[in-house]
Amino acid sequence: MGTTEIFTQSDRQRFDSGELDVCQQLLGCHYIEEDEQHRFSVWAPSAQTVHLVGDFNSWDDTATPMQQQGGIYSCQVSGVKNGCNYKYLVTGADGVRRYKADPYALYSEVWPDTASRVWDITHYAWQDSIYMRKRGRRPGREDAVNIYQMHPGSWRRHDDGTAYTYRDLAQELPGYLKQMGFTHVLFMPICEHPHDGSLGYRVAGLFAPLSQLGTPQELMYLIDMLHREGIGALLDFPGAALAEGQHTLVRFDGTDLYEQPPQSGQPPLLDLQKPQVQSYLLSAACFWLRTYHLDGLCLDGTSHQSPGDTGFVRRLAAAARSIYPRALLIARGGEGDPALTLPQEEGGVGFDMVLHGDYPGEMAAYVQMDHLFRRDYHDKPVLPIDQRGDNTFLLGYPYSQVMGGRHSMIEGCFGDYWQKFATLRALYGLLYAQPGKKLLFMGDEFAQFVEWDTDGSLDWFLHEYDSHAGMSRYIARLGRILTKYRALYEDDRGDGGCSWLQRDDRDNSVLVFMRNSRPWRGRVQHIVCAVNFTPVVRYHYTVGLPGKGVLREILSSDDARYGGSGVKNAKEIAVRGESYAGFAASAEITLPPLGAAFFEYVPASRLSGTGRAKN
């Protein structure tokens, strides 16, 4: 059959201009109901010949030749059953015969087997209609965003060492994330990839979920269950590097069809200067949003664009918005470009936030040093607040911070056992208080001591120890505080969302700042955040404030419930009309050792005669 029956003229024009976002509806394997046959179609413009081989023709190399028109090879086959394995035998422009998996396959064999599988993904009855109606009532950048980054294959393991499947995860993950106060889960790449140490960032195909963990429908069930608990599902989308191997996209038709010309020592990279490759990537991103009800994407590979060329990523962002206007779009890289998170109607690219690449390393280096010398590096915790600028940043500690010899988060902190835990609680307190959306990698929420083992499981037995159980309770409390107080999330980029109360106390390694909400019913909410990076209790520490009122402590990281020594403030502290450091009023607070304390500041104008805040 001819490609005119696959691509309309408009489709072909959009495919060849990098604008087609439904390639998988036209290419790949599809059941043609009126013909009662399956159609297979693949783009291989420089191939000499292409044959379809699979279970249905006993893998006979010559039984099913495919016809070519306009660079697209196609055929229709009867008797193909759901679950059949197949590949394309491509004789390339270089004369080499290669057995290739389908770039548009919806499901694949379990590695190390590499065939594509015929799979009907239409039969799943979603139960998340209430969640889908509610989501997206406000832009993601104005929401509380607290992301749990996870590698599904090493979160938990069964007693026999096998990884949890999508269905296993569906039974435990949603409730756990809700209990811990996370708003979203960010899955590390689960597009089909070899088990090659790339963690999914070198893909074999962009439309099939990792078959090692289950079927497409089982992944849908996992996302469905997350939605029922109110947890958003995000995908770290691997749009840059390709897996190597005979079955992959590399040298697909005997030329560098999908990839850039080879570079010594570098993995093959998708060539985003080719419009048809842009259509492939664009279609894959949109497919995951449409088919799997994802709430957003973290887009890897934006740094591989030509300098100054944002045309493709703008199209990708626009296409995602056309499917789900409030999709959470996270850019990996490019934090110095304020246009990334500007809306497209204002001339920007249209992402919601940028993952800050320097933040985790800088802060980890700060807490690794002896607290006696932190005064000389006071700028490390200060600068991220000073430099928030025009971008909305996603701040936190991703997987890259706990592998490759960098230590775990807890092991990297300076000091003895108690100091390590106290320091990490202070570090997390600063993270949740400062402007920016939040991200933690799995295991960090209970202070896993060893580096991440990609082939093992998190050390869940650590919850049996008070320090680790306390850290878990602390992170859950931080998550609940974040979502409760608008001041901590509404304005993460503007000057009004955060103001310094004490910036330059490097001698004591203390930072104090106030987060401010946007006005609501004429009132602004204020949260004062104080962090002490020395092991000394700071009694009667004076803080300047805009006016008289009260401070009410809502969190002390040194609370005994979290493994601390129990240093806390009185429930209510008077803010007196005594000026201090340029402020009209002041209060004396107690700062816990190596700790963080959060207070709600209620101005006198909001206090009733009883001292309670007016509603």
C-alpha positions in Angstrom: 0.0 0.0 0.0 1.2 3.5 -0.6 2.1 6.2 1.9 -0.7 8.4 0.7 -3.0 6.2 2.8 -0.7 6.7 5.8 0.2 10.4 5.5 -2.1 13.0 4.2 -0.3 15.8 2.3 -0.7 18.0 5.4 0.7 15.3 7.7 3.7 14.8 5.4 4.4 18.5 5.3 4.2 18.8 9.0 6.4 15.7 9.5 9.0 17.1 7.2 9.0 20.5 8.9 9.3 19.1 12.5 5.8 20.0 13.5 3.9 16.7 13.5 3.0 15.6 17.1 1.0 12.5 16.2 3.6 10.4 14.3 2.8 7.3 16.4 -0.8 7.4 15.1 0.5 7.0 11.5 3.8 5.1 11.8 4.5 1.9 13.7 2.0 -1.0 14.1 -1.8 -0.4 13.9 -4.8 -2.6 13.5 -6.9 -1.6 10.4 -10.4 -2.7 11.4 -11.9 -2.4 7.9 -9.2 -4.6 6.5 -8.9 -6.9 9.5 -5.2 -6.6 9.2 -2.3 -5.0 11.0 -0.4 -2.3 9.2 3.3 -1.8 9.8 5.0 1.4 8.7 8.6 2.7 9.2 10.6 5.7 8.1 13.9 4.6 6.5 14.5 6.9 3.5 18.0 5.6 2.6 17.3 1.9 3.0 17.8 -0.4 0.1 15.1 -2.8 1.3 13.0 -3.4 4.4 11.3 -6.7 5.4 9.0 -7.3 8.3 9.9 -10.4 10.3 8.2 -11.8 13.4 6.3 -14.6 15.1 3.5 -14.4 12.5 5.8 -15.3 9.6 8.2 -17.6 11.5 10.9 -14.9 11.3 11.3 -15.6 7.6 13.6 -12.9 6.2 12.0 -12.9 2.8 8.3 -13.6 3.5 7.0 -10.1 4.0 8.7 -7.4 1.9 7.6 -3.8 2.6 6.8 -1.3 -0.1 8.4 2.1 -0.1 7.0 5.5 -1.0 8.5 8.8 0.0 11.0 7.2 2.3 8.3 5.3 4.3 8.1 1.5 4.1 4.8 -0.2 4.8 2.8 -3.5 4.6 -0.3 -5.1 5.9 -0.4 -8.5 7.5 -3.3 -10.9 8.5 -3.3 -13.2 11.5 -1.2 -11.0 13.8 -2.1 -11.5 17.4 -1.7 -9.1 20.4 1.7 -9.8 22.0 3.4 -11.0 18.8 7.1 -10.1 18.5 8.5 -8.4 15.4 11.4 -6.4 13.9 12.3 -4.7 10.7 15.1 -6.3 8.7 16.7 -3.2 7.1 19.2 -3.5 4.4 20.9 -0.1 4.8 22.4 2.3 2.3 25.8 0.9 3.4 24.7 -2.7 2.4 24.6 -3.9 6.0 21.5 -6.0 7.1 20.3 -5.0 10.6 17.4 -6.3 12.6 15.8 -3.1 14.0 13.1 -2.6 16.7 10.2 -0.4 15.7 11.0 3.2 16.7 7.2 3.6 17.3 6.6 0.4 19.2 4.3 0.7 22.1 5.7 -2.3 24.0 8.9 -4.4 23.8 10.4 -7.7 24.9 12.1 -7.7 28.3 15.8 -7.0 28.0 18.1 -8.7 27.0 15.6 -9.7 24.3 15.0 -6.7 22.0 12.0 -7.4 19.7 9.1 -5.0 19.5 5.7 -6.4 20.5 2.3 -5.8 18.9 0.2 -4.3 21.7 -3.2 -2.8 22.0 -3.1 0.0 24.6 -6.7 1.2 24.1 -8.3 -1.2 26.6 -7.7 0.5 30.0 -10.6 2.0 32.0 -9.2 5.0 33.8 -10.6 5.8 37.2 -9.1 9.3 37.7 -11.8 11.5 36.2 -12.2 13.5 39.4 -8.5 14.2 39.6 -8.3 15.1 35.9 -11.2 17.6 36.3 -9.5 19.2 39.3 -6.0 19.4 38.1 -4.8 22.6 36.4 -7.0 25.2 38.1 -3.9 27.4 38.5 -0.5 27.6 36.8 2.0 25.1 38.2 4.5 27.8 39.1 2.0 29.2 41.6 1.4 25.8 43.2 3.2 24.1 46.0 5.5 21.7 44.2 7.3 19.1 46.2 8.8 16.4 43.9 10.0 12.9 44.8 12.4 11.8 42.2 12.6 8.0 41.9 14.1 5.2 39.9 11.3 2.6 39.8 13.6 -0.4 39.5 15.5 0.2 42.7 12.9 1.7 45.0 12.0 -1.6 46.6 12.8 -5.2 45.9 11.2 -8.5 46.7 12.9 -11.0 48.9 14.1 -12.8 45.9 15.9 -9.7 44.6 13.5 -8.9 41.8 12.4 -5.3 41.3 8.9 -4.1 42.1 6.7 -4.0 39.0 4.4 -1.1 38.1 1.6 -3.0 39.8 3.6 -3.6 42.9 4.5 0.1 43.0 0.8 1.0 42.6 0.0 -0.8 45.9 2.6 1.1 48.0 4.0 4.2 46.3 0.8 6.5 46.2 0.0 6.1 49.9 3.7 6.6 50.9 4.0 9.8 48.9 0.8 11.2 50.4 2.0 10.3 53.9 5.3 12.0 53.2 3.8 15.2 51.9 5.0 15.0 48.3 2.9 16.6 45.6 4.4 14.8 42.6 6.6 11.9 41.7 9.2 12.3 39.0 10.0 9.0 37.4 13.5 8.7 36.0 13.3 7.6 32.4 11.0 4.6 31.9 11.1 4.6 28.1 12.5 1.3 26.8 16.2 1.1 27.2 18.9 -1.6 27.7 20.2 -2.4 31.2 23.4 -0.6 30.4 24.1 1.7 33.3 22.7 4.7 31.5 19.7 4.8 33.9 17.4 5.2 31.0 18.9 8.3 29.6 20.1 6.4 26.5 16.9 5.1 24.9 16.1 2.4 22.4 12.7 3.8 21.7 10.6 6.7 23.0 7.1 5.3 22.9 7.4 2.0 24.9 7.5 1.9 28.7 10.2 -0.2 30.2 8.9 -3.8 29.9 11.1 -5.1 32.7 8.5 -3.5 35.1 5.3 -4.6 33.4 2.9 -3.8 30.6 1.7 -0.4 29.4 -1.7 -1.1 31.1 0.1 -1.8 34.4 1.9 1.5 34.1 -1.4 3.2 33.5 -2.7 1.5 36.7 0.2 2.9 38.7 -0.5 6.5 37.4 -4.2 6.0 38.0 -3.6 5.0 41.6 -1.3 8.0 42.1 -4.0 10.3 40.8 -6.5 8.8 43.2 -4.3 9.9 46.1 -3.9 13.3 44.6 -0.3 12.8 43.5 0.9 14.2 40.2 3.0 11.9 37.9 5.9 13.4 36.0 8.3 11.8 33.6 12.0 12.6 33.2 11.9 12.5 29.4 15.2 11.4 27.8 15.3 13.4 24.6 19.0 13.4 23.9 21.1 10.3 24.0 20.6 7.0 22.2 21.4 3.5 23.2 23.8 1.6 21.0 23.2 -1.8 19.5 22.0 -3.4 16.3 18.3 -3.1 17.3 18.4 0.6 18.2 17.8 3.9 16.3 21.5 4.2 15.6 22.4 3.7 11.9 18.7 2.8 11.3 18.8 2.8 7.5 22.6 2.6 7.1 23.0 6.3 7.7 23.0 8.6 10.7 19.2 8.9 10.2 18.2 9.8 13.8 21.6 10.7 15.3 24.2 13.4 14.9 27.5 12.4 13.2 29.6 10.3 15.6 31.8 12.1 18.1 34.7 10.3 19.8 33.9 9.3 23.3 30.3 10.5 23.2 27.1 8.5 23.0 25.0 8.9 19.9 22.8 12.0 20.3 19.5 12.7 18.5 20.0 15.2 15.7 17.5 17.9 16.5 18.5 19.8 13.4 16.6 17.2 11.3 12.9 18.2 11.2 11.7 14.5 11.0 13.7 13.8 14.2 12.0 16.8 15.8 8.6 15.4 14.8 9.6 12.0 16.4 10.6 13.7 19.7 7.6 16.0 19.6 5.2 13.1 19.1 6.8 11.0 21.8 6.5 13.8 24.4 2.8 14.4 23.5 2.1 10.7 23.4 3.1 10.3 27.0 1.0 13.2 28.1 -2.1 12.0 26.2 -1.8 8.2 26.7 -0.6 7.9 30.2 -2.3 10.9 31.8 1.0 12.4 32.9 1.0 15.7 34.6 4.2 17.0 33.1 7.6 16.4 31.8 11.2 17.1 32.7 12.8 17.7 29.4 16.3 16.4 29.1 18.5 17.6 26.3 17.5 21.2 25.8 21.2 22.0 26.1 21.8 20.1 22.8 20.0 22.9 20.8 22.1 25.2 18.7 23.1 28.3 20.6 20.2 30.8 20.6 17.9 28.3 18.8 14.8 27.8 20.9 12.4 27.2 18.1 12.0 23.4 18.6 11.6 23.6 22.4 9.1 26.3 22.0 7.1 24.1 19.7 7.4 21.2 22.1 6.1 23.4 25.0 3.3 24.7 22.9 2.2 21.2 21.8 2.3 20.0 25.5 0.1 23.0 26.5 -2.4 22.2 23.7 -2.9 18.7 25.3 -2.9 19.9 28.9 -2.7 23.7 29.4 -1.4 23.3 33.0 1.2 20.6 32.3 4.2 21.1 34.5 7.2 21.6 32.2 10.6 21.5 33.7 13.8 22.4 31.8 17.0 20.6 32.5 19.8 23.0 31.9 19.8 26.6 30.7 19.2 28.2 34.2 21.0 31.4 33.0 18.3 32.0 30.4 15.3 33.9 31.8 13.4 33.4 28.6 13.0 29.7 29.4 10.3 30.3 32.0 8.6 33.3 30.4 5.2 32.5 28.9 5.2 32.3 25.1 2.8 35.2 24.8 5.6 37.3 26.4 8.2 36.0 24.0 9.5 33.2 26.2 9.9 29.5 25.7 7.1 28.5 28.0 8.6 26.2 30.6 7.3 26.4 34.2 10.7 26.0 36.0 14.3 25.2 35.5 16.2 22.5 37.4 19.1 24.4 39.0 22.2 22.4 38.1 24.7 24.2 40.5 22.6 24.3 43.6 23.0 20.7 44.9 26.8 20.6 44.5 27.3 24.0 46.1 25.1 23.3 49.1 26.6 19.8 49.5 30.1 21.3 49.5 29.0 23.8 52.1 27.7 21.2 54.6 30.8 19.0 54.0 33.1 21.6 55.5 33.8 22.0 59.2 31.3 24.5 60.7 34.3 26.5 62.0 35.1 27.5 58.4 31.6 28.0 57.1 31.8 31.8 57.9 34.3 32.1 55.0 31.8 30.5 52.6 28.6 32.2 53.8 27.8 33.2 50.2 27.0 29.6 49.3 23.6 29.5 51.1 23.0 33.2 50.5 23.5 33.4 46.7 20.7 31.1 45.6 18.2 33.4 47.4 19.9 36.6 46.0 20.1 35.2 42.4 16.6 33.8 42.0 16.0 36.5 39.3 13.4 36.0 36.6 13.4 32.2 36.5 11.4 29.9 38.7 13.9 27.3 39.9 13.4 23.7 40.9 15.9 23.3 43.8 16.9 20.2 45.5 19.1 17.1 45.5 18.6 14.8 42.5 20.0 11.3 41.9 23.3 12.6 40.5 24.1 13.9 44.0 24.2 10.4 45.6 26.1 8.4 43.1 29.5 8.2 41.5 31.5 8.7 44.7 29.7 11.8 45.9 28.5 10.1 49.1 24.9 10.0 50.3 23.4 13.2 51.6 23.8 12.2 55.2 27.3 10.8 54.9 28.4 13.9 53.1 27.6 16.2 56.1 30.4 17.1 58.4 30.6 16.0 62.0 29.7 13.1 64.3 26.6 11.1 64.0 24.4 13.6 65.8 25.8 16.6 63.9 25.3 14.9 60.5 21.6 14.4 61.2 21.2 17.9 62.6 23.1 19.4 59.7 21.0 17.6 57.1 17.8 18.7 58.8 19.0 22.3 58.7 19.9 21.9 55.0 16.5 20.5 54.2 14.8 23.3 56.3 16.6 25.9 54.2 15.6 24.1 51.0 11.9 24.1 51.9 11.9 27.7 53.1 13.8 29.5 50.3 12.2 30.5 47.0 12.0 27.7 44.5 10.1 24.5 43.9 11.4 21.4 45.8 12.9 18.1 44.8 14.4 15.2 46.8 15.7 11.9 45.4 14.3 8.7 46.9 16.1 7.6 50.1 17.1 11.1 51.0 13.8 11.5 52.9 15.0 9.0 55.6 18.8 9.7 55.3 20.0 6.6 53.5 23.6 6.2 54.5 25.1 4.5 51.5 25.3 5.7 47.9 22.4 4.8 45.7 22.7 1.2 44.3 21.0 1.1 40.9 20.8 -2.7 41.1 19.6 -2.9 44.7 16.9 -1.4 46.9 16.7 1.4 49.3 17.6 0.4 52.9 14.1 0.5 54.3 15.2 -1.2 57.5 16.7 2.1 58.6 13.3 3.2 59.7 13.9 0.9 62.7 16.4 3.5 64.0 15.3 6.6 65.7 17.5 9.1 63.8 16.2 7.8 60.4 12.6 7.6 61.5 12.9 11.1 62.9 14.2 12.4 59.6 11.3 10.8 57.8 8.9 12.5 60.1 10.7 15.8 59.6 10.4 15.6 55.8 6.7 14.7 56.1 6.2 17.8 58.3 8.1 20.0 55.9 5.9 18.8 53.1 2.7 19.5 55.0 4.0 23.0 56.0 4.9 23.8 52.4 1.4 23.0 51.1 -0.3 24.7 54.0 1.3 28.1 53.9 0.9 30.1 50.7 3.8 32.3 51.6 6.2 29.4 50.9 5.2 28.8 47.3 3.1 31.5 45.7 5.8 33.9 44.6 9.1 32.0 44.0 10.6 34.5 41.6 9.5 38.0 42.4 11.2 40.3 44.9 8.0 40.5 47.0 8.0 36.8 47.7 11.2 36.8 49.9 12.9 39.5 51.9 16.1 39.3 54.0 15.9 39.9 57.7 19.5 38.9 58.4 21.7 38.2 55.4 25.2 38.9 56.5 25.8 37.2 59.9 28.6 35.1 58.6 30.3 35.0 62.0 27.5 32.9 63.3 26.6 31.2 60.0 23.0 32.4 60.4 20.5 33.3 57.8 17.0 34.8 58.5 14.5 35.7 55.8 10.8 36.2 55.4 8.6 34.6 52.8 5.5 36.6 51.8 2.3 35.5 50.0 0.4 37.5 47.5 -2.5 39.5 49.0 -5.6 37.5 49.5 -8.7 39.3 50.8 -6.4 42.2 51.5 -4.0 40.2 53.7 -0.5 38.9 53.2 0.8 35.8 54.9 4.3 35.9 56.3 6.6 33.0 57.3 10.0 33.8 59.0 12.7 31.2 58.4 15.9 31.1 60.4 18.8 28.7 59.8 21.8 28.2 62.0 24.7 26.2 60.5 26.8 26.0 63.7 26.4 23.6 66.6 25.8 26.5 69.1 22.4 27.3 70.5 21.7 31.0 69.7 19.7 32.3 72.6 18.1 35.8 72.5 19.0 36.2 68.8 17.5 39.5 67.7 15.7 39.7 64.4 14.3 42.9 62.8 10.7 42.9 61.5 8.5 45.4 59.7 6.2 46.1 62.6 4.8 45.0 66.0 2.9 41.7 66.3 3.8 38.1 67.2 5.9 35.2 66.0 4.4 31.7 66.3 6.8 28.9 65.9 5.5 26.3 63.5 8.6 24.1 63.1 11.9 23.4 64.9 14.2 21.0 63.2 15.7 20.3 66.7 12.4 18.9 68.0 12.9 15.5 69.7 10.3 14.0 67.4 12.7 14.5 64.5 15.8 13.2 66.4 16.9 16.6 67.8 17.9 17.7 71.2 14.6 19.5 71.9 15.5 23.2 71.5 12.4 25.1 70.7 10.8 28.5 71.1 7.8 29.5 73.1 4.6 29.1 71.2 4.3 32.8 70.9 7.0 35.5 70.9 6.2 39.2 71.1 7.5 41.5 68.3 8.2 44.7 70.1 8.3 48.2 68.7 12.0 48.5 69.1 13.9 49.2 65.9 16.7 47.0 64.8 19.0 46.9 61.8 16.8 49.3 59.9 13.5 47.6 60.8 10.8 49.3 62.8 10.4 46.4 65.2 12.2 43.3 66.5 12.0 40.1 68.4 14.3 37.7 70.2 14.2 34.1 69.1 16.2 31.0 70.0 18.0 29.3 67.1 18.6 25.5 67.6 22.1 24.1 67.0 22.7 23.1 63.4 19.0 23.8 63.0 16.1 25.6 61.2 13.1 27.3 62.8 10.0 28.5 61.0 7.6 31.1 62.4 4.4 32.6 61.3 4.6 36.4 61.7 1.3 38.0 62.4 1.4 41.8 62.3 -0.4 43.7 65.2 -3.1 44.9 62.7 -4.2 41.3 62.3 -4.5 40.5 66.0 -7.8 40.6 67.8 -8.1 41.7 71.4 -7.4 38.2 72.5 -4.1 38.1 70.6 -5.4 35.7 68.0 -5.1 36.3 64.3 -8.2 37.7 62.8 -9.8 35.5 60.1 
